Amino acid sequence: MGGYVVDHANVVLSSGTMDETHNGKYGTVDSPALVYVALDAGETLVLKGNFAGHGVLLIDVPANTTNTVLSMEGAVDWVGLVVVRVESGLGDMGSEFLVHLQTESSILGGLAYVVDPESFAGGAEVPSGKGKGKAVAAGKGKKG
């Protein structure tokens, strides 16, 4: 998936930490972005403080991942779709979760996991999320 997305992404990262000093660099309400992040084994993308991003955030992680790959710490908001793609299965996650939303963090849009289904042949579950944050599906409603 990386090749096409990398060629069309507004922002390409290999890892990192983003906070409020990065606001506007990763999409805005008027100009959402396609942000692609390729993590190496053991790496975590950290969004913290009052960071806000808009658009699609695609995080590629290597096979046999055993750690949290996205940590949202503080009053972080991502408006749009967050996709975590695991190359070919998860390792033993223990008490870790792929995505950790803390306190006031939120994803307004959607959170999706793309994981090799063969990894779950034994009935394992995707260790999806932990924390007090929230992921909310957005859409236009109709009163009445």
Residue pairs with C-beta under 8 A, 6 or more apart in sequence:
1 58
1 60
1 85
1 114
2 36
2 38
2 60
5 34
5 36
5 58
6 12
6 36
8 34
9 33
9 34
9 35
9 36
9 58
10 27
10 33
10 34
10 35
10 55
11 25
11 26
11 33
11 34
11 35
11 36
12 36
12 37
12 38
13 35
13 36
13 37
13 38
13 45
14 37
14 38
14 39
14 40
15 37
15 39
15 40
15 43
15 44
15 45
16 37
16 45
16 46
17 45
17 46
17 47
17 48
18 26
18 45
18 46
18 47
18 48
18 51
18 53
19 47
19 48
19 49
19 50
19 51
20 49
20 50
20 51
20 52
22 51
23 50
23 51
23 52
26 33
26 35
26 53
26 54
26 55
26 57
27 33
27 35
27 53
27 54
27 55
27 80
28 54
29 54
29 79
31 54
32 54
32 55
32 56
32 79
32 80
33 53
33 54
33 55
33 56
34 55
34 56
34 58
35 53
35 55
35 56
35 57
35 58
36 58
36 60
37 45
37 57
37 58
37 59
37 60
38 60
39 45
39 59
39 60
39 61
39 62
39 69
40 62
41 62
41 64
41 65
42 66
42 67
43 67
43 69
44 67
44 68
44 69
44 70
44 71
45 59
45 69
45 70
45 71
46 71
46 73
47 53
47 70
47 71
47 72
47 73
47 76
47 78
47 105
48 71
48 72
48 73
48 74
48 76
49 73
49 74
49 75
49 76
50 74
50 75
50 76
51 74
51 76
51 77
52 76
52 77
52 78
52 79
53 77
53 78
53 79
53 80
54 78
54 79
54 80
55 79
55 80
55 81
56 80
56 81
56 82
56 83
57 78
57 80
57 81
57 82
57 83
58 83
58 85
59 69
59 70
59 82
59 83
59 84
59 85
60 85
60 87
61 69
61 84
61 85
61 86
61 87
62 87
63 86
63 87
63 88
63 89
64 88
64 89
64 90
64 91
65 86
65 90
65 91
65 93
65 98
66 90
66 91
66 92
66 93
66 94
66 96
67 93
67 96
68 96
68 97
68 98
68 99
68 100
69 84
69 98
69 99
70 82
70 84
70 98
70 99
70 100
71 99
71 100
71 102
72 78
72 99
72 100
72 101
72 102
72 105
72 106
72 107
72 131
72 133
73 102
73 103
73 105
74 102
74 103
74 104
74 105
75 103
75 104
75 105
76 104
76 105
76 106
76 133
77 105
77 106
77 107
77 108
78 106
78 107
78 108
78 109
79 108
79 109
79 138
80 108
80 109
80 110
81 109
81 110
81 111
81 112
82 99
82 107
82 109
82 110
82 111
82 112
83 112
83 113
83 114
84 98
84 99
84 111
84 112
84 113
84 114
85 113
85 114
85 115
86 98
86 113
86 114
86 115
86 116
86 119
87 116
88 116
88 119
89 115
89 116
89 118
89 119
90 98
90 115
90 119
90 124
90 126
90 127
93 127
96 127
97 127
97 128
97 129
97 130
98 113
98 126
98 127
98 128
98 129
99 111
99 128
99 129
99 130
100 129
100 130
100 131
101 107
101 129
101 130
101 131
101 132
101 133
101 134
101 135
102 131
102 132
102 133
103 131
103 132
103 133
104 132
104 133
105 131
105 133
105 134
106 133
106 134
106 135
106 136
107 133
107 134
107 135
107 136
108 136
108 138
109 136
109 137
109 138
110 135
110 137
111 128
111 129
111 135
113 126
113 128
115 126
120 126
129 135
